Amino acid sequence: MVPVIDAFRCDGCGICVLRCPPQVMGTVKSIAVIITDLCEECGICAEVCPINAVRFRLPHRSYRSTDQAYKALPR
């Protein structure tokens, strides 16, 4: 999962920046930002955010079922 920062909720307190283990977070114009390519996806930033401005979303990938055992039988 990739962390996403809600720029409208973030107040720039910097707690997530200080607690980020790989130190890939910072602030730009008092809004927290993250380099998602270097993120370890540990979730600490979302846990320590006091106003829940950091959220996780699943990456946008197409899902294709390869398991044939669960297909519905025709009626």
C-alpha positions in Angstrom: 0.0 0.0 0.0 1.2 3.5 -0.8 0.8 6.3 1.8 -1.1 9.4 0.6 -1.1 12.7 2.4 -4.3 14.7 2.3 -3.0 18.3 1.7 -6.3 19.8 2.9 -6.1 18.1 6.3 -2.3 18.3 6.9 -1.4 21.2 9.2 2.4 20.8 8.8 3.1 19.7 12.4 6.0 17.5 11.2 5.4 14.5 13.5 5.3 12.1 10.6 8.5 13.6 9.1 10.3 13.0 12.4 9.1 9.5 12.8 9.7 8.2 9.3 12.3 5.4 9.5 13.7 5.7 6.0 13.5 9.6 6.2 11.8 10.0 2.9 9.2 12.6 4.2 9.6 16.3 4.4 7.5 19.5 4.3 6.8 21.8 1.4 5.0 25.0 2.2 3.9 23.6 5.6 2.4 20.4 4.0 3.9 17.0 4.5 5.2 15.3 1.4 6.6 11.8 0.8 8.8 10.2 -1.9 6.7 7.2 -2.6 9.4 5.4 -4.7 11.7 5.2 -1.6 8.9 4.5 1.0 9.2 1.2 2.9 5.4 1.2 3.5 5.7 0.6 7.2 2.6 2.7 8.2 4.2 4.6 11.0 3.4 7.9 9.4 -0.3 7.1 9.4 -0.2 5.9 13.0 1.5 9.0 14.4 -0.5 11.6 12.5 -2.8 13.3 15.1 -5.3 14.5 12.5 -5.4 11.4 10.2 -4.0 13.3 7.2 -1.9 10.3 6.1 -3.9 7.4 4.5 -3.0 4.3 2.6 -4.4 3.3 -0.8 -3.9 0.3 -2.9 -1.9 0.8 -6.1 -4.0 1.0 -9.2 -3.3 -2.3 -11.0 -5.6 -4.4 -13.1 -6.6 -7.6 -11.4 -6.9 -10.7 -13.4 -8.0 -14.0 -11.9 -5.8 -16.9 -12.9 -7.5 -19.5 -10.7 -10.0 -21.5 -12.8 -11.4 -23.4 -9.8 -13.7 -20.6 -8.7 -15.5 -19.8 -11.9 -19.3 -20.1 -11.8 -20.8 -23.0 -13.6 -23.2 -22.1 -16.5 -26.9 -22.7 -15.7 
